[in-house]
Amino acid sequence: MNALFVNIKVDREERPDLDQIYMAALHAIGEPGGWPLTMFLTPEGKPIWGGTYFPKAARYGRPSFVDVMRRVAEVYANERESVADQAARLTAHLSAPPRREVTARLDVDLLDQAADALLGVMDPDRGGTRGAPKFPNFPLLDFLARSAERTGRDDLAGAVQATLRGLTDGGIYDHIGGGLARYSTDERWLAPHFEKMLSDNGLLLERLALAGSPAAPEHPFQDRIETTIAWLEREMPLDNGLFAASLDADSDGREGAYYVWQRPELDSLLTAADAGFIATLYDITAEGNWDGESIPNRLRPHPPLTPADETRRRHILEMLRVARDRRPRPGLDDKQLADWNAFAITGLAAASFRLNRPDWLERARRAFAGIGTVLSVDGRPMHAHRAGRHIGPAFSSDLAALATAALALHRASQDAAYLAEAERLLDLLERHHATGDGGYYFTADDAEVLIQRRRDRHDDATPNAHGLAANAYIQLWSLTGEERFRERADAILSSAAGMIAANAFGAASLLAALDLRLTVRSVVIVAPDSASAAPLADVVARNWRSDLTLDIRSDGHSLSPDHPAHGRTAIGGRPTAYVCREGACSLPIQDADELARFLLVE
């Protein structure tokens, strides 16, 4: 490597702009995607050739990495002109204007067709997509959950429920210490790639928080929400208020060593009765369930625990966590990423809102404040920070995710400053990233000049900026009544209509935004003061649906004239709710039970 090349190692989480360009180049030359990605470039950064997973020694028809490097260097030295021509043609292909996509009607029929198509790729029993490996795919889950609410279809709701159960019962979830691993290597959600990423856990928190049923006496995922947040607060916080990016999969030179158990370990730490109790619950056996060791999981059905056994379970797990902390720990990647922190903030705010936990809201607010201080320069968000060094300015994904986080904080706190901040962040998105036709470039107009400014709309492990931005604009339109926000959302959706119709799997976040655009309802509670609004606000939180926005305001602080609830008051000095949709509002509602019934009516 050093003899033949100038080597540049890129952290794809710090520089997703580079990763997008060269992954697209890899696909253009007919190679499958994946990581680690190796690309050979000209001195100007134009791609020549590349690939993934080069073996150390030649095998299975693939040359060794050393042979590949020697051959590329030989061709570059002896056929420089043809190499330069190839690089120029490949770069031109990447930079070609996007094909004009066939338009499609953005209506409920499109949503239903997309939901049916996506349901067809889901595993009806275990959740997630069929086969292995299994990834969480939270954009897809969000759209299916919205579709289930909108249609009342049990098959859609069942697919979401099966996936959330698989994620939180499987070995992909750390039952001892909390937190979700990156993906499952098998179709049962048992054996994960043990790396834990902030982005996945923030998105998991939001999805779990929003999944609760109003008919249930308690939130069905409360335990996993609590243990995930406990992990987040215990293992991922940094002194500056932000969260670290990830925990490695390896420790002591072996993947998963920190997380797996052998039955004799339980016997040495616990009483015989407690060891047997927890081993049965979590599938920890003498023979093991993964290469002779046991990954704790709850995949086997068990009857509900009594309150005494539930307390016992929690106590034993804490004992095991403390004992596990004495093992060599996985490495912490302590860089701070704006979009990943935004997902964590959104998840914390959603959990606080649904489970009435002000302490979680305070933690989310502190992290959001850290974005404005540590992860910003002169008021403008950056993408990444570590040890005083910034990478920026922010990408479109950062700004859209931060605007989403600001709106989640507004829902939970009713602090109007977060609405203003969401608008400011979206204005930055328009000013520095807009393509002029309803889309967004990934990089800012004043960022480092690369060989291409990409404008991809497809989701990957996280929702795409276009879907997030459209969703945020629709929420702002619902909350303020200002048509300019609706117009911006419609421009995003219209420009992506062909892509949405052609590729539901890659367009799940845009489909979710379209669902909200067609169904959004604004709940406005007018009360003498915030304390008196609490009973009605609690009803909204318990009966929350994904088509709602919430605005609580004191009597006399009216909404803007553009909002259909402008001028509505607290009738008779009592807290009063209005549910508004498509420019019209319901009659005043002051009874909590009546409000609950109204919210559940589509």
N, C-alpha and C positions, 0 to 999 in steps of 0.2 A: 504493500500500500504506500509506504513512505517513499520507496524508490521510484515508483512510477506515477504517483498522483499527488495533488494537493488535496488533502482529506478534510472535509467539513462535516462534522457531526451535528445534526439538527435535532433538537427536542421538538417533536411534532406538536406537543401541547403548547409550547411557547411560540412556535411559528407555524400555526395551521395554514397560513397563507402559502408558505412554501410547500407544505405537504399537499395541499389541494392541487397546485400547479403540476407537481411532478407525479402525483398519483394519476392525474388525468393524462399525462404523457405516457405513463406506463400502460394505461388502458388503450391509448391510441396505437401503440405498437403491438397490441394483441396479447399482452402479458396479464395474468390475473393479479388483482390487488392484494394487499396484505402488508404486514410489517414484520421485521424491519425492511424498509425499502432502501435499495441501493440504486442511485441514478448516476450515470456518467455524463458530465456536462462539458461544454466548451468553456473557455475562460470567461465568456460573456454570460454564462448561466443557461445557455440553450441545451436542451436535453439531446443526448445522442442515443443512449440505450440504457436499459435498467432491468431490474428484476427483484424478486424477494426470495428469502429462504435459500440462499446459495449454500450447499453443503461444504464442509471443510474438505472432504474427500469426495471424488466423483462417485455418484451412486444413483440408481434408478433412472439412468439416462440423463441425469443432470451433471454438468461439469462442475468441478470444484471451484470455489471462489478464486483461488490462486490462478487457475487456468483461465477463468473469465477475465480477470484483471490483465493478465499477460496478453490475451487475445485483443482486448479493447485497446490497450496501449500500442500493440503492433499495428492494428488497423489505423489508429489515429496517426501514428508516425509515418506510415507508408501510403495511406490513402486520404491525406488531409482534405483534399478538395471534395471528395465524395462524402466524407464525414461532415464537412461544413454544410454541404448541400442538404444532406439528410437532416441535420439539426435545424437548418433554416426552414425546411418544409414542415417538419414536425412542429416547430414553434408557430409557423403560420397557421397550421391546422388548429392548434390550441387557441389562437387569437382570432379565428374566424368569427364573424357575427353569429349569434345563435340562430338556429333555424326557426323560421316563423311557424309556430305551432298551430295546429287546427284549433279553432275556438270551440267552446262547449258551453252549454247552458249551466249556469251556476244556480242550481235549484235543489229542492229536496230529493228529486229523483236521482240526481247525481250522488248525493250523500248516501241514499239507500243502496245504489249500485256499488259504491265504494265499500260500504259496510259489508255487503254480501261477499264481495271479492276478498276482502281481508279476513272475513270469518272463515273462508275456504282454506286459508293457509295456517289457521290456528289448530293447535292440538286440543281437541275437545275435552280430553281427560286430564292432562297434566298442565295445560295452559302453555302460553308461549307459542312460537311457530313450531311446526311439526319437525321432528328429527333433532339431530344434534350437529353442532353445538347450539345451545339456547342462550339468546341474549334478551335482556329485559325489554328493550324497544318501547320506551315510555311514550314517544309520540303516537305510536300505533295504539297503545292502551288507552291513551287519553281520548282519541277519536272514537274508539269502540265504546268507551264508557259514555261519552256524550250521545252516541247513536242509540245506546240502550235506554238512556233516559228519555230521549226524544220519541222513540218508537214504542217503548215498553216491551221490547222483545226479550224474552227469557234467554234465547240462544246467545245473543250478544252480551247480556249481563253475565251469563255463565262463563263465557270465554274470558272476560275480564276477571271474574272472581277466581276461576281456576288458575289464571296466571299469577294473581296476587298471592294466592295460597301456595303455589309452587315456589314463588320467590321467597316467601317468608317462612315456609315450612321446610324447604329444601336445605341441603348443605351449602348452597350458594349464600345463605344467610348465616352470619356468625351468631349462633345461639348462646355462646358463652359471653361474648363481649359486645355484641351488637354490630350492625353494619353489613352492607351487601357487597359481595365480591363482584368482579367484572362480568363474568358469564359462566355458564355451566358447560362442561365438556361433554356431558351425557344428556340424554333426553329426559331424565327424571329430575333434573335440578339438583342432583346429589353432589357431584364432584366439580367444584369450580376451578377456574383460574383464580388464585386466591388474592390477587391484587384488589385493593379497595380504593375506589375513586370517589372524590367529593361530588362530582357531577351526578353519578348514578344514585348516590344516597340522598342528595337533595331532591332529585326527581322522584325517587321512591317515596320520600316523606310526603311530598305534595299529593302523589297519587293515592297513598294510603289514607291521608287525612280526608281527601274528598270522597273516599269510597264508603263512608259510613252511611247506614240506612237510618232514616228517622224513626222507623218502627222498632229498632233494636234498643234495648234498655241501656246498653253501653256500646261504645264504638268497637266494631269487631276487630280492628287492628291496633287497639290502644297499646297493647303490650309491645308490639314491634315498633310502633312510633316512639314509645318511651325509651326502649333500649337503643334504637338508632340515634336518637337525640343525645342520650347519655354517652354513647360512643363518640359522637361528634364533639361534644363538650369536653370529653376526657382526653381523647387521643389526637384530635385535629386542630385545636385552637392555637393561635399564635398570639404573641404579646401585643401585636398591633390591632387586635380585634377581628382579624380575618381568619380564614381557615386554610390549612395546608391542602395541597392538591391530591395527594394519594399516599397509600401505604404499599410497600412492595409485597409481592407474592412470596418471596424467598426470605428465609432466615436460616442462619447456621448452614448456608450452602445448599439448602434444599427447599423446593417449593412446598408450601403448606405445613412445614415443620412446626410452626408456631400454633397452628390451629387444630391439628389432628390429635387423637387420644388413643391410648391403649387401656384395656380394661384394668390391668393391674395398677395403673396410676390412680384410678378411682378408689380401688381397695386400700391404697396407701394413704389417701387423703381423707377418706370419709368412713363413717361407720358402715358396717356390712349392709344394714337396712337402707341407708341413704345411697350407698353405691348401687345397690340393686334397683332402687327406685329411679334414680336419674339415668342409669344405663338403659333401663327399659323404655323410658320416655324418649331418649335421644339416640337409640340405636347404637350404643357403644358396646361392642361384643368382643369376646376373646379372639374370634377369627377376623374381626374387622369387616368393614364394608368398602374399603378402598386400599388396595395394595397392602393388606395385612394390618391396616390401622383403621380407626373409625373417625369419620367426619360426622359430628353431631348433627342430627336432623330430626324433624317431626313428620316425616312423610308417611309413616304408618299411622292409620287412624287410632285414636285413643278416646275413651270417654272423657267428658269434661271433668276437670279436677274439682274436688271440694275446695272451699275456701282455705281450709287448713293445709291441704296438699299444695295449693297454689302458693301459699306463703312458704311452704317447705321448698318447693321448686326454686323460687327466686333466691332463697337463702343459700341453697346448695350451688346454684349457678354463680353466685357472687364468690363463694369459696373457691370454686374452680377458676374463676377469672383471676383472683388474687394469686393463686398458685401458678397459673399460666404466665403471669407477668414476670415470673422469675426465669422464664425461658429467654434465649436470645430473641430480640424483637426484630420484626421486619423494619427495613429502613423507611424513614419518613421523607417524602419529597415535599419540602416546605416552601416551594414557590407558591405564589398567590395568583390565581387566574380570575379575571373579572367575571367571565360568564359562569364558571363553576361556582364561585362564591354567590353569584346571583341565584343560581338554582338552589343552593343551600338556604339562602335567605327566604326565597319563595316557599320552600318546604317548611321551614320553621314558622313563618307567618301563617301558612295554611293550617298547620297543626295547632298553633296557638288559637286561631279563630274557631276551629271546629271543637277543640277540647277545652277551651277556656283556660289557657295557661299563659298568664301575663309574663311569666319568667321567660318563656320561649320567645315571646314577642320582643322582650327587651334584648335578648341575645341577637335576634334578627336585626333589630335597629342598630345595635352596636356594630355588627358586621357591615351594614349598609353605610354607616358613618365612616368606617374604615375605607370603603371604596372611595369616598370623597376626599380622604386625606392621604392615605398610603398609596392607593392605586390611581391617583389622579395627579396631573401636572397642570397648574394654572386653571383648575376647574374642569379640565377635560379628562375623561377616563382613559387609562391605559389598558393594555391587555394583560400584562403580567408584571410582577414585581418579585424581586428577591434580593436581599442584602443591599438595599439601596439602589439597585439597578432596575430601570423600567424597560419594558418592551411595549412600544406603542407607536401611534395612537391606537385606540380601541378598534377592533374589528366590528363589522355590522352585527355579528352574533353577540358580542359583548353589550352593545348598546340596547339591542332588542331584549336581551335577557335581563339587563338592569332595569329597563322600563317595566318589564313584567314583575320584577321584584318590588319596585316602587308601588305598583298597583296592589300587589298582595299585602304590602305593609299598610296601605291606605284602608283596605278592606278590614284588616284586623285592628287598626288603631283609630281610624277615622280622622287622621291628621291630614289636613288639606295640603300640607307642604309636600307630601308624597305625590299627590296629583300633579302639582306644579313640577316636581322633579321628573316624573314620567314624561310630561310634555317636553321638558328641556332635553331629555335624553333622546327622544324621538326627533326633535328638531335637529340635534347633532347628526342623527342618522340621515335625515333628509339633506342636510347641508353638505355632508362630506362623503356620502355613499350613494346617493340616488343616481340611477341610470337614466332618468328622464322618461321612462316608459312604465313606471310602476314597480320597478325592481330596484335592487341594491347590489352594488359591488361589495365584495367581501372586505377589501382594503379601502382605506380613506383616500381622498384625493390628494392629501399632502403626506401620505406615507412613503416609505422607501419605494423607489421605482423598481418594479420587477418586470419580467418578460411578459406578464399578462396580469390584468385585473379580472378575476373570476367573479361570476354572478350566479353561482349554483343555487337552486331552490330546493334541492333534495335534502331530506332529513338524513342524519346518520345516527350515532348513538344518542344524540341530543336533538331537540327540535331546531329546524333551520330558522335563520333570522327573519325570513319572509313570513313564515307562519306566526312566529312570536310577535312581530311588529303588527301584522294584521289584527291579531287577537287584542293587542294592547290598544290599538286605535279604536276598535269596536267598544272596548270597555270605556275609553275616554268619551266616545260619542254617547254611550248610554248614561254615563255619569254627569255629563255637562250639557248634552243636547246640541253641541256645536257640530254643524254639518261638515266642517272641514275635516274632522276626524273620520267621519263616515266616508267621505270622498277619498281620503288617503287609503283607507282599508279596501274600498272597492277597487281602487287602482291596482293595489297589490294583487287582489284576487283575480281581477279581470286579466291582468298581464300573464298570470300563471294558469289560466283556465285550461288551455290545451294540455299542459303538463299534469294538472290535477286529474283530468279525465283519463290520461294515458297511463298514469303510474300512481295508483292509489297508495301503494306501499311506500314510495318515496315522498309522497305528498301528504302524509297523515296530519302534520301540524297545520298545513294550509286547509285541509278538509275540516279540522277542528275549528279553525277560524271561520270558515264558511258556515259551519253549523251554528256558531255563535251569532254570526251576522244575520242569519235568517230567524233566530229564535230569541235574541237577547231581551231580557226584561230588567227594568231598573226598580229596585225596592228603595223607596224614600221614606224614612221615618222622621217626622217632625215632632219635637218634644220640647217642653219647657227647658230642660237641661239634659245633659248626657246621661246622668244617673237614672232619670225617669224613663229614658228610652231603653234601658237594659232588658226589661222583660220581652219586649218585642224583638230586640236585636238577638236575644238568645234563641227565640223561635226561628229566626232566619238562619242562624248558625246551625241549629239542629236539623233544619229541613233544607239545607243548602243544596242547590242544583247548579249544574255548570252553565245554565243559561242566565244566571242572575248576576247583577251588580248591586252593591249596597251603599247607600249614602244616608248618614244620620246627621241631622242638623238642628240647631236650636231654633225655636220659633222666632221669627223676625229676621233670620238669616236665610233669605230665600235663594233658591236656585236661579240661574241665569234665565233671562226671558226666552232663551232657545229651548229650555227643557220643558216637557209637558207638565211637570209638577211645579212649575213656577207659580208662586203666589199661594200654594197650598199651605195650610196652617194646622196647628195642633187644635183640633176641635174641642171646644169647651175646656181648654187648658190641659187636656189629657194627651199623652203620646198617641200619635196617629200615623198609620202606615198607608202608603199609596204604592200600588204596583203598576208600573207604566210600560207600555209596549207600543211601538209603531206610532208614536205621537199622541197617544191617549193614555189616561190613567184610570185606575179602578176608583170606585167609591171609597170614601175613608174607611179604614179598618182599625178598630181599637181593641178588639178581642183577640187574645193570643191564639186560641183554638181556630178562630175563623181565618186568621192570617196563615196558620199552618196548612189548613185545607186549601186555601187559595194558592199557596206556593206550589203545591203538588199537582195542581191542575195545569195542563199544558195550554 
